[in-house]
Amino acid sequence: MAAELCFGSLGGTWDVGSETLDGVRVGLFAFGYPVSIAVIVRWVPVVRERRIRWFVLHQLAVAAIVIGWSTESAWSAVLINGAWLVIATAWYAAGGQRPGPA
């Protein structure tokens, strides 16, 4: 069955077999939440030591969470997790450096 995006008056919903979409969502969350939590627990060393593999896994995991919530049209969860994705990227890009004395 081909996925078809149907937009209603209040927002978009995925028009795929409900069971298929539930399975995809569970898979996204089953990967996303454990991996992202495991990396977040070690976040400061990941940033300071520039552990690129850990960072990439974290980004993929959070992206999976965002996609999972978007398929359910849970926009507040998409916003919260998407914001963390942007914040984590900026934090990693800054290298976790503290500003030096002025």
Phi, psi and omega in degrees: 000130181278142178283138179226125181272120180245128181257126176265186182289336182256355181152183184267149172223152179274129179258076178232163176310129184305318181293322178297313181294322176299319178296319178296315181298316179298318178298317178298315180290324180296328174276311190296308186293310181298318182293314181296320179294319179299321179285319181298324178301328181251026191300312183300311176297327178300316181286310184296321182268004177054049179283088187297322180296317178297317181296315179298317176301317179300313182296318178296319180295314180292322176299321177297320178296315180298315179296318178301314180290327180292329178291342178260001183058035176268078191293331177292322177292323176297316181296314182296310182289325176294322177297317178297323178300316179291315180298316180298321179296314179296318180298314180294318180298324178286346176077014179068018181286135173271145178297137180283172179295144184279000000 
